[in-house]
């Protein structure tokens, strides 16, 4: 990163954090509708997708320190992103609800430790004080969780929810 200013260095974690939070927001806002409308899950059970995703993410965050002590942050982010993308694509491309649920779980496993890595790395960006970098990454990351699903809703209205979620997988 020679010659790159601290602000430029901070921009990539902000963008990537935004995208991971977008995927989390997609699960929060769209997984139940996806399971109900696209996989025929009864409305009373449609929330199981977000629950499965959240439980997988919580378990992985609990073991995240152990994972980061064994592997460097770059491997955790790349592997987590690829795993998350695979899980979301699995959910979108399979016709069975149980396999879609497995895809949501895989997404939770993959995405769980990406954002904590960005928060940690934000405190170490050269040329940017941690008191500036971490709030910037956090604020704009959470904007992905808030604004991202609305953008996915627009994409879904123009095409389908499957395409919108598939687009999210590509971003991961």
Backbone as numpy.savetxt, mean C-alpha at the origin, in Angstrom:
# Nx Ny Nz CAx CAy CAz Cx Cy Cz
23.80 9.03 -4.61 23.00 10.23 -4.61 23.84 11.49 -4.61
25.09 11.37 -5.04 25.96 12.54 -5.08 25.34 13.62 -5.95
25.37 14.84 -5.44 24.85 15.97 -6.21 23.35 16.16 -6.09
22.67 15.30 -5.39 21.23 15.41 -5.22 20.97 16.14 -3.92
20.12 17.15 -3.97 19.83 17.90 -2.75 18.94 17.09 -1.84
18.89 17.50 -0.58 18.06 16.82 0.40 16.59 16.82 0.02
16.12 17.94 -0.53 14.71 18.02 -0.91 14.40 17.04 -2.03
15.28 16.94 -3.02 15.09 15.98 -4.10 15.14 14.55 -3.56
16.04 14.29 -2.64 16.15 12.97 -2.05 14.89 12.62 -1.26
14.28 13.61 -0.64 13.08 13.41 0.16 11.85 13.19 -0.73
11.88 13.66 -1.98 10.72 13.57 -2.86 10.36 12.12 -3.19
11.33 11.26 -3.40 11.05 9.87 -3.75 10.33 9.13 -2.62
10.82 9.19 -1.37 10.06 8.54 -0.30 8.65 9.10 -0.15
8.47 10.40 -0.40 7.14 10.99 -0.30 6.23 10.37 -1.35
6.69 10.30 -2.59 5.89 9.72 -3.66 5.58 8.25 -3.40
6.59 7.50 -3.01 6.39 6.08 -2.76 5.47 5.84 -1.57
5.60 6.65 -0.55 4.73 6.54 0.61 3.29 6.85 0.20
3.10 7.86 -0.64 1.78 8.20 -1.17 1.17 6.99 -1.86
1.96 6.29 -2.67 1.44 5.14 -3.43 1.09 3.96 -2.53
1.89 3.71 -1.51 1.59 2.61 -0.59 0.33 2.94 0.21
0.23 4.18 0.66 -0.99 4.59 1.37 -2.21 4.55 0.45
-2.01 4.83 -0.84 -3.10 4.71 -1.80 -3.62 3.28 -1.84
-2.70 2.32 -1.86 -3.11 0.90 -1.85 -3.85 0.56 -0.57
-3.38 1.07 0.57 -4.07 0.84 1.84 -5.46 1.47 1.80
-5.55 2.68 1.27 -6.85 3.35 1.15 -7.78 2.61 0.21
-7.22 2.02 -0.84 -8.05 1.23 -1.76 -8.69 0.05 -1.03
-7.94 -0.58 -0.16 -8.51 -1.69 0.61 -9.59 -1.19 1.57
-9.31 -0.07 2.21 -10.26 0.50 3.16 -11.57 0.89 2.46
-11.45 1.54 1.31 -12.64 2.09 0.67 -13.30 1.17 -0.36
-12.52 0.30 -0.98 -13.06 -0.44 -2.13 -13.11 -1.95 -1.99
-12.43 -2.54 -1.02 -12.38 -4.01 -0.97 -13.74 -4.65 -0.75
-14.57 -4.07 0.11 -15.89 -4.66 0.37 -16.76 -4.60 -0.88
-16.75 -3.46 -1.55 -17.55 -3.33 -2.77 -17.03 -4.28 -3.85
-15.71 -4.40 -3.94 -15.13 -5.32 -4.92 -15.59 -6.76 -4.66
-15.51 -7.18 -3.40 -15.91 -8.56 -3.08 -17.40 -8.77 -3.33
-18.22 -7.79 -2.99 -19.66 -7.92 -3.18 -20.03 -7.91 -4.67
-19.55 -6.91 -5.38 -19.95 -6.72 -6.78 -19.23 -7.64 -7.76
-17.96 -7.92 -7.51 -17.17 -8.67 -8.48 -16.95 -10.14 -8.12
-17.12 -10.48 -6.87 -16.89 -11.87 -6.46 -18.10 -12.51 -5.79
-19.22 -11.80 -5.73 -20.47 -12.37 -5.25 -20.53 -12.66 -3.76
-19.69 -12.01 -2.97 -19.72 -12.22 -1.53 -20.96 -11.51 -0.97
-21.73 -12.18 -0.12 -22.90 -11.51 0.47 -22.49 -10.24 1.22
-23.35 -9.24 1.19 -23.03 -7.94 1.78 -22.63 -8.05 3.25
-23.22 -8.99 3.97 -22.90 -9.16 5.39 -21.46 -9.63 5.59
-20.86 -10.22 4.59 -19.49 -10.73 4.68 -18.47 -9.92 3.87
-18.92 -8.91 3.18 -18.04 -8.17 2.27 -16.88 -7.49 3.00
-17.06 -7.12 4.25 -15.99 -6.48 5.00 -14.84 -7.40 5.37
-14.99 -8.69 5.08 -13.94 -9.66 5.43 -12.63 -9.36 4.67
-12.74 -8.74 3.51 -11.54 -8.42 2.74 -10.65 -7.42 3.45
-11.26 -6.35 3.94 -10.48 -5.35 4.66 -9.98 -5.91 5.98
-10.81 -6.71 6.63 -10.38 -7.31 7.91 -9.16 -8.20 7.70
-9.19 -9.03 6.67 -8.06 -9.93 6.39 -6.81 -9.14 6.06
-6.97 -8.12 5.24 -5.84 -7.24 4.88 -5.26 -6.60 6.14
-6.12 -6.05 6.99 -5.68 -5.35 8.20 -4.98 -6.28 9.18
-5.51 -7.47 9.37 -4.88 -8.43 10.28 -3.50 -8.83 9.78
-3.41 -9.10 8.46 -2.11 -9.47 7.89 -1.11 -8.33 8.06
-1.57 -7.10 7.83 -0.69 -5.96 7.98 -0.26 -5.77 9.43
-1.18 -5.92 10.36 -0.84 -5.76 11.78 0.18 -6.80 12.23
-0.01 -8.03 11.84 0.93 -9.09 12.22 2.31 -8.80 11.65
2.36 -8.39 10.39 3.66 -8.11 9.77 4.33 -6.89 10.40
3.56 -5.90 10.81 4.17 -4.74 11.46 4.73 -5.12 12.82
4.10 -6.06 13.49 4.60 -6.53 14.78 5.95 -7.23 14.64
6.16 -7.89 13.53 7.44 -8.59 13.32 8.39 -7.78 12.42
8.00 -6.56 12.10 8.78 -5.73 11.18 10.19 -5.44 11.63
10.39 -5.19 12.92 11.74 -4.93 13.41 12.65 -6.13 13.18
12.13 -7.32 13.39 12.90 -8.53 13.15 13.26 -8.68 11.68
12.32 -8.34 10.82 12.58 -8.42 9.37 13.65 -7.41 8.98
13.54 -6.20 9.51 14.53 -5.17 9.16 15.90 -5.45 9.74
15.97 -6.22 10.82 17.28 -6.57 11.36 17.96 -7.65 10.50
17.17 -8.43 9.78 17.74 -9.47 8.91 18.03 -8.98 7.50
17.19 -8.06 7.02 17.31 -7.58 5.64 17.41 -6.06 5.65
18.08 -5.50 4.67 18.17 -4.04 4.65 16.85 -3.44 4.15
16.70 -2.15 4.36 15.43 -1.48 4.05 15.11 -1.53 2.56
16.11 -1.49 1.73 15.87 -1.55 0.27 15.21 -2.87 -0.11
15.69 -3.97 0.44 15.10 -5.28 0.16 13.67 -5.35 0.69
13.44 -4.80 1.87 12.09 -4.82 2.45 11.13 -4.03 1.57
11.54 -2.87 1.09 10.66 -2.04 0.26 10.40 -2.71 -1.10
11.44 -3.18 -1.76 11.26 -3.79 -3.08 10.45 -5.08 -2.98
10.82 -5.94 -2.05 10.09 -7.20 -1.89 8.64 -6.94 -1.47
8.46 -6.02 -0.53 7.11 -5.70 -0.09 6.25 -5.15 -1.21
6.83 -4.28 -2.04 6.09 -3.72 -3.17 5.70 -4.80 -4.17
6.64 -5.66 -4.49 6.35 -6.74 -5.45 5.32 -7.71 -4.88
5.44 -8.04 -3.62 4.48 -8.93 -2.98 3.10 -8.28 -2.95
3.04 -7.00 -2.59 1.77 -6.29 -2.56 1.13 -6.23 -3.94
1.92 -5.93 -4.96 1.40 -5.89 -6.32 0.88 -7.26 -6.75
1.63 -8.31 -6.42 1.19 -9.67 -6.75 -0.14 -9.99 -6.07
-0.24 -9.65 -4.79 -1.47 -9.93 -4.05 -2.66 -9.21 -4.63
-2.49 -7.94 -4.97 -3.60 -7.18 -5.53 -3.97 -7.69 -6.91
-2.98 -8.03 -7.72 -3.29 -8.61 -9.04 -3.98 -9.96 -8.90
-3.55 -10.75 -7.92 -4.22 -12.04 -7.68 -5.69 -11.81 -7.35
-5.97 -10.84 -6.49 -7.35 -10.54 -6.11 -8.18 -10.11 -7.31
-7.58 -9.32 -8.18 -8.30 -8.78 -9.33 -8.49 -9.82 -10.43
-7.52 -10.67 -10.62 -7.55 -11.59 -11.76 -8.23 -12.93 -11.48
-8.43 -13.28 -10.25 -9.05 -14.56 -9.93 -10.58 -14.42 -9.91
-11.28 -15.44 -10.33 -12.76 -15.37 -10.27 -13.32 -15.80 -8.91
-12.49 -16.32 -8.03 -12.97 -16.87 -6.77 -12.74 -15.90 -5.63
-13.73 -15.76 -4.77 -13.64 -14.80 -3.68 -12.57 -15.20 -2.66
-12.41 -16.48 -2.43 -11.44 -16.92 -1.42 -10.01 -16.62 -1.89
-9.78 -16.73 -3.19 -8.46 -16.40 -3.72 -8.25 -14.88 -3.72
-9.32 -14.14 -3.97 -9.23 -12.67 -3.87 -8.89 -12.28 -2.43
-9.50 -12.96 -1.49 -9.21 -12.71 -0.07 -7.74 -13.01 0.23
-7.22 -14.10 -0.31 -5.80 -14.42 -0.17 -4.94 -13.30 -0.76
-5.37 -12.76 -1.90 -4.64 -11.65 -2.50 -4.60 -10.43 -1.60
-5.72 -10.14 -0.91 -5.74 -9.01 0.03 -4.79 -9.26 1.19
-4.71 -10.51 1.63 -3.79 -10.87 2.72 -2.34 -10.68 2.26
-2.04 -11.13 1.05 -0.68 -10.97 0.52 -0.33 -9.49 0.38
-1.29 -8.68 -0.06 -1.06 -7.24 -0.13 -0.73 -6.67 1.25
-1.47 -7.08 2.26 -1.21 -6.62 3.63 0.17 -7.03 4.12
0.56 -8.26 3.81 1.89 -8.74 4.19 2.97 -7.91 3.50
2.79 -7.68 2.22 3.81 -6.95 1.46 3.91 -5.48 1.83
2.78 -4.83 2.00 2.77 -3.39 2.23 3.09 -3.00 3.67
2.99 -3.91 4.59 3.04 -3.59 6.01 4.27 -2.80 6.45
5.42 -3.16 5.97 6.65 -2.54 6.49 7.27 -1.51 5.56
6.61 -1.22 4.46 7.16 -0.23 3.53 7.09 1.17 4.13
5.93 1.56 4.59 5.75 2.91 5.14 6.63 3.13 6.38
6.69 2.19 7.32 7.60 2.40 8.45 9.07 2.60 8.01
9.49 1.92 6.96 10.85 2.13 6.44 11.00 3.56 5.95
10.01 4.06 5.21 10.09 5.43 4.70 10.12 6.45 5.84
9.33 6.20 6.88 9.35 7.11 8.02 10.74 7.11 8.67
11.32 5.94 8.83 12.66 5.85 9.42 13.71 6.51 8.54
13.66 6.22 7.25 14.63 6.79 6.33 14.47 8.30 6.22
13.25 8.80 6.40 13.01 10.23 6.35 13.80 10.98 7.40
14.04 10.34 8.51 14.82 10.96 9.57 16.30 11.01 9.28
16.72 10.34 8.21 18.14 10.29 7.88 18.48 10.96 6.54
17.56 11.70 5.96 17.82 12.37 4.69 18.83 13.49 4.91
19.92 13.43 4.18 20.97 14.45 4.32 20.47 15.78 3.76
20.73 16.82 4.53 20.35 18.16 4.09 18.93 18.55 4.45
18.17 17.64 5.05 16.80 17.96 5.47 16.67 17.54 6.93
16.33 18.48 7.81 16.17 18.11 9.22 15.04 17.09 9.40
15.22 16.11 10.29 14.15 15.13 10.53 12.81 15.78 10.87
12.86 16.93 11.54 11.62 17.62 11.92 10.87 18.16 10.70
11.53 18.22 9.56 10.90 18.64 8.31 10.57 17.42 7.45
11.51 16.50 7.31 11.35 15.36 6.41 10.23 14.42 6.85
10.22 14.05 8.11 9.23 13.07 8.58 7.81 13.61 8.46
7.53 14.84 8.89 6.17 15.35 8.70 5.77 15.47 7.22
6.72 15.81 6.36 6.41 15.91 4.92 6.04 14.55 4.37
6.84 13.54 4.69 6.56 12.18 4.22 5.23 11.69 4.79
4.99 11.94 6.06 3.77 11.49 6.71 2.54 12.17 6.12
2.59 13.49 6.01 1.43 14.24 5.52 1.07 13.87 4.10
2.05 13.87 3.21 1.75 13.57 1.83 1.49 12.08 1.62
2.06 11.25 2.47 1.74 9.83 2.41 0.28 9.60 2.75
-0.16 10.18 3.86 -1.57 10.02 4.26 -2.52 10.65 3.24
-2.06 11.64 2.49 -2.88 12.20 1.42 -3.21 11.11 0.39
-2.30 10.17 0.21 -2.57 9.04 -0.69 -3.73 8.19 -0.20
-3.83 8.04 1.12 -4.91 7.25 1.68 -6.25 7.98 1.58
-6.20 9.29 1.61 -7.43 10.08 1.55 -7.86 10.39 0.12
-6.92 10.87 -0.70 -7.26 11.29 -2.06 -7.19 10.15 -3.07
-6.30 9.20 -2.82 -6.11 8.11 -3.78 -7.37 7.32 -4.09
-8.11 6.87 -3.08 -9.32 6.11 -3.37 -10.36 6.89 -4.18
-10.40 8.22 -4.02 -11.31 9.02 -4.84 -10.87 8.95 -6.31
-9.58 9.02 -6.55 -9.07 8.87 -7.91 -9.36 7.49 -8.47
-9.24 6.49 -7.62 -9.59 5.12 -8.06 -11.06 5.01 -8.38
-11.90 5.71 -7.61 -13.33 5.73 -7.90 -13.62 6.33 -9.26
-12.88 7.37 -9.60 -13.04 7.97 -10.93 -12.64 6.98 -12.02
-11.51 6.32 -11.83 -11.07 5.31 -12.80 -12.11 4.20 -12.91
-12.63 3.75 -11.76 -13.63 2.67 -11.76 -14.90 3.10 -12.49
-15.30 4.34 -12.33 -16.51 4.84 -13.01 -16.30 4.86 -14.52
-15.09 5.19 -14.94 -14.79 5.25 -16.37 -14.59 3.85 -16.97
-14.19 2.89 -16.15 -13.90 1.54 -16.66 -14.53 0.50 -15.74
-13.78 0.07 -14.73 -14.29 -0.90 -13.76 -13.43 -0.84 -12.50
-13.99 -1.36 -11.42 -13.23 -1.40 -10.17 -12.03 -2.33 -10.30
-12.17 -3.40 -11.07 -11.04 -4.30 -11.29 -9.88 -3.58 -11.96
-10.18 -2.75 -12.94 -9.12 -1.99 -13.62 -8.49 -0.98 -12.66
-9.30 -0.32 -11.85 -8.78 0.65 -10.89 -7.84 -0.03 -9.89
-8.24 -1.18 -9.39 -7.38 -1.91 -8.43 -6.15 -2.47 -9.14
-6.30 -2.90 -10.38 -5.15 -3.37 -11.16 -4.16 -2.24 -11.40
-4.66 -1.05 -11.63 -3.81 0.14 -11.79 -3.01 0.38 -10.49
-3.66 0.20 -9.37 -2.98 0.35 -8.09 -1.85 -0.67 -7.95
-2.10 -1.90 -8.38 -1.05 -2.92 -8.35 0.14 -2.52 -9.20
-0.13 -1.95 -10.36 0.94 -1.51 -11.24 1.76 -0.41 -10.56
1.07 0.50 -9.88 1.79 1.57 -9.17 2.70 1.01 -8.08
2.26 -0.06 -7.41 3.11 -0.68 -6.40 4.35 -1.28 -7.05
